[in-house]
Amino acid sequence: MPTPDAYGQNISLWQMTDPPSIPDAVKALADGVIPRGVLRFTSASTRGATLVGSSAPTEGMLAWLQDVNQLQVYDGTAWVTMAVGTSVWTTISLTSGWTQDGNSNGNFQYRVVNMFGEDTIMFRGGIGRATYPGSVPSAWTLTNTALPSAARPTSKRTFVVACSDTNSDRLALKVDLQPDGHISLWGTSATAKPPWVSFNGAFTSL
């Protein structure tokens, strides 16, 4: 009779006293080892169609999803994302009047990461503005081109960013990330005309 492994993982090891059967010995080993490794699937739907019946997921099982580059673990109830693949920073195209690298903070950029099982967009860099119109609007659309669908929230996300106190009676402005992928900046006025706005450290869930 096959004997469990010495590491307490319930992997059956064929014994010399068992009836000779290479296929059965290999199957016993494979059935024990494969579920404890990192399984690879092209997508979550493929995983769901494959892990059924006697191969249904068990608590602690790991799976890598190739379409979204995510490592997920089954917690006994659901698949939870543990990590994502490398997410490169992408520079955001600005509307006229705004420039990159405000206050030498670097270009205004974003990337999508996964934090605690939730897709999150992170920002860095700064934007600048040399002059303001005579009548200063309270809001600006910063994005010349909308962010791609993977970087758009399901509903509006509002967060606060820092700005210069030069020519400004405030040190922070409001930002709205819209479901259509555009970013708007709020809070400027005749007495709030900061030459730069920083997005370093800003992030929000999608």
C-alpha positions as CSV (number, residue, x, y, z in Angstrom):
1,M,0.0,0.0,0.0
2,P,1.4,3.5,-0.9
3,T,2.8,5.4,2.1
4,P,2.4,9.1,2.8
5,D,5.5,11.3,2.4
6,A,7.6,12.2,5.4
7,Y,6.7,16.0,5.1
8,G,3.0,15.6,6.0
9,Q,1.8,16.6,2.5
10,N,-0.3,13.4,1.9
11,I,1.7,12.5,-1.2
12,S,1.4,8.8,-1.8
13,L,4.7,7.0,-2.4
14,W,4.6,3.6,-4.1
15,Q,6.3,0.9,-2.0
16,M,8.3,-2.2,-3.0
17,T,5.6,-4.3,-1.4
18,D,2.9,-2.8,-3.7
19,P,1.9,-4.6,-6.9
20,P,4.2,-3.6,-9.7
21,S,2.5,-0.8,-11.7
22,I,4.5,2.1,-13.1
23,P,1.4,3.9,-14.3
24,D,-0.2,3.7,-10.9
25,A,3.0,4.7,-9.1
26,V,3.4,7.8,-11.4
27,K,-0.2,8.7,-11.0
28,A,-0.1,8.6,-7.2
29,L,3.0,10.8,-7.2
30,A,1.5,13.2,-9.8
31,D,-1.8,13.5,-8.0
32,G,0.0,14.5,-4.9
33,V,2.6,16.8,-6.3
34,I,0.8,18.7,-9.1
35,P,-2.0,20.2,-6.9
36,R,0.8,21.5,-4.5
37,G,2.8,23.3,-7.2
38,V,1.9,26.4,-9.1
39,L,-0.8,25.5,-11.7
40,R,-0.8,27.5,-14.9
41,F,-3.9,28.5,-16.9
42,T,-4.5,30.9,-19.8
43,S,-7.4,32.5,-17.9
44,A,-9.7,32.3,-14.9
45,S,-12.4,30.8,-17.0
46,T,-10.1,28.0,-18.3
47,R,-9.1,27.3,-14.7
48,G,-12.7,27.1,-13.6
49,A,-13.5,24.7,-16.4
50,T,-10.5,22.5,-15.6
51,L,-10.6,22.3,-11.8
52,V,-13.9,20.5,-11.3
53,G,-15.0,17.2,-9.7
54,S,-12.2,15.3,-8.2
55,S,-9.8,18.0,-9.4
56,A,-11.8,20.8,-7.7
57,P,-9.6,23.5,-6.0
58,T,-8.6,22.9,-2.4
59,E,-7.4,25.4,0.3
60,G,-3.9,26.6,-0.4
61,M,-3.8,25.8,-4.1
62,L,-1.8,28.2,-6.2
63,A,-2.5,29.2,-9.9
64,W,-0.9,31.6,-12.3
65,L,-3.2,33.3,-14.8
66,Q,-1.4,34.1,-18.0
67,D,-3.9,36.7,-19.5
68,V,-3.7,39.0,-16.5
69,N,-0.2,38.0,-15.1
70,Q,-1.5,37.2,-11.6
71,L,-0.6,34.7,-9.0
72,Q,-3.7,33.6,-7.0
73,V,-4.3,31.4,-4.0
74,Y,-7.5,29.5,-3.2
75,D,-8.5,30.4,0.4
76,G,-11.1,27.7,0.7
77,T,-13.9,29.9,-0.7
78,A,-12.5,31.9,-3.5
79,W,-9.4,32.7,-5.6
80,V,-7.5,35.6,-4.1
81,T,-4.8,37.5,-6.0
82,M,-1.4,37.5,-4.4
83,A,0.8,39.3,-6.9
84,V,0.9,40.6,-10.4
85,G,3.6,40.7,-13.1
86,T,5.8,43.7,-13.7
87,S,3.7,46.9,-14.4
88,V,5.7,49.6,-16.2
89,W,5.0,53.2,-15.6
90,T,3.2,55.0,-18.5
91,T,3.4,58.8,-19.0
92,I,0.1,60.6,-19.2
93,S,-0.5,62.8,-22.2
94,L,-1.5,66.3,-20.9
95,T,-3.9,68.9,-22.3
96,S,-2.6,72.2,-23.6
97,G,-1.1,74.6,-20.9
98,W,0.1,71.9,-18.6
99,T,3.7,70.6,-18.7
100,Q,5.5,67.5,-17.4
101,D,8.1,67.4,-14.6
102,G,6.5,70.0,-12.4
103,N,8.9,71.0,-9.5
104,S,11.4,68.5,-10.9
105,N,9.1,65.6,-9.7
106,G,9.5,63.7,-13.0
107,N,6.8,63.1,-15.6
108,F,3.2,62.5,-14.6
109,Q,2.8,58.7,-14.9
110,Y,0.6,55.8,-13.8
111,R,0.7,52.1,-13.4
112,V,-1.8,49.5,-12.4
113,V,-0.9,47.1,-9.6
114,N,-2.7,44.7,-7.3
115,M,-2.8,45.5,-3.6
116,F,-4.4,43.1,-1.2
117,G,-6.4,41.4,-4.0
118,E,-7.7,44.6,-5.5
119,D,-6.6,46.3,-8.7
120,T,-5.1,49.7,-7.9
121,I,-3.8,52.6,-9.9
122,M,-0.7,54.4,-8.7
123,F,0.6,57.8,-9.8
124,R,3.9,59.6,-9.6
125,G,5.5,62.7,-11.0
126,G,4.4,66.3,-11.3
127,I,2.8,68.7,-13.7
128,G,3.5,72.4,-14.1
129,R,1.8,75.5,-15.5
130,A,3.6,78.7,-16.4
131,T,0.6,81.0,-16.8
132,Y,-3.1,81.0,-16.0
133,P,-6.0,82.7,-17.9
134,G,-7.4,85.9,-16.6
135,S,-10.5,84.1,-15.4
136,V,-9.3,80.9,-13.6
137,P,-11.6,77.9,-13.9
138,S,-12.2,75.8,-10.8
139,A,-11.6,72.6,-12.7
140,W,-9.3,71.3,-15.5
141,T,-9.2,68.2,-17.6
142,L,-5.6,67.1,-17.5
143,T,-5.7,64.1,-19.8
144,N,-5.3,64.7,-23.5
145,T,-6.0,61.0,-24.1
146,A,-8.2,58.9,-21.9
147,L,-6.5,56.1,-19.9
148,P,-7.0,52.6,-21.3
149,S,-9.8,50.4,-20.0
150,A,-7.6,48.5,-17.6
151,A,-6.8,51.7,-15.8
152,R,-10.4,53.0,-15.5
153,P,-12.3,52.8,-12.3
154,T,-15.8,51.4,-12.0
155,S,-17.0,54.7,-10.5
156,K,-15.5,58.1,-9.9
157,R,-12.5,58.1,-7.6
158,T,-11.5,61.2,-5.7
159,F,-8.2,61.9,-4.0
160,V,-6.0,64.8,-2.9
161,V,-2.6,65.9,-4.2
162,A,-0.1,68.5,-3.1
163,C,0.5,71.8,-4.8
164,S,2.9,74.7,-4.5
165,D,2.1,77.5,-2.1
166,T,3.6,80.0,-4.5
167,N,0.7,82.2,-5.9
168,S,-1.7,79.9,-4.1
169,D,-3.6,80.2,-0.8
170,R,-3.9,76.4,-0.6
171,L,-1.5,73.5,-0.4
172,A,-3.7,70.7,-1.9
173,L,-6.1,70.2,-4.8
174,K,-8.8,67.6,-5.5
175,V,-8.4,65.1,-8.3
176,D,-11.2,63.0,-9.9
177,L,-10.4,59.9,-11.9
178,Q,-13.4,59.3,-14.1
179,P,-14.8,56.0,-15.3
180,D,-14.2,57.3,-18.9
181,G,-10.5,57.3,-18.2
182,H,-10.0,61.1,-17.9
183,I,-8.4,62.9,-15.0
184,S,-9.7,66.3,-13.7
185,L,-8.1,68.7,-11.3
186,W,-10.2,70.8,-9.0
187,G,-9.6,73.8,-6.7
188,T,-7.8,76.5,-8.7
189,S,-9.1,80.0,-8.4
190,A,-8.0,83.6,-8.7
191,T,-6.1,83.1,-5.4
192,A,-5.0,79.5,-6.1
193,K,-2.7,79.4,-9.2
194,P,0.0,77.0,-8.2
195,P,3.0,76.7,-10.7
196,W,3.2,72.9,-9.9
197,V,1.1,70.0,-8.7
198,S,2.6,66.7,-7.4
199,F,1.1,63.3,-7.8
200,N,3.8,61.4,-5.9
201,G,2.3,58.9,-3.5
202,A,-1.2,59.1,-4.9
203,F,-3.2,55.9,-5.6
204,T,-6.7,54.7,-5.6
205,S,-8.6,51.4,-6.1
206,L,-10.2,50.7,-9.5
